[in-house]
């Protein structure tokens, strides 16, 4: 059933369309304020997968992350059980992330035995690139 069939009068349809637009704008504002939109924009700007964007946004927001934190951000407990070497999986993601972000002047340092670190300068560049896309 279409909106025209459900609400034959023009005033009701107009009000519904107005409310739908307001709802869309509120959702966009909530996403922007909570950072949910940032991962989406990171995917767009850098050509990242969903998992890669989650890793990048964790490093942008925190500056550094351990392997376990990165794994928890992209894998379920079940996924972790099925992975033979979760650290290797994270290293593979990071290899692809570096390939995609280096042309933008953004890189990450490996902290051996711990995880990854992102310099404040690179974090600022990433935030600026994501903000421009938003």
Beta strands, then each sheet from edge to edge (+ up, - down):
strand 1: 64-66
strand 2: 109-111
strand 3: 115-117
sheet 1: 1+ 3- 2+
end
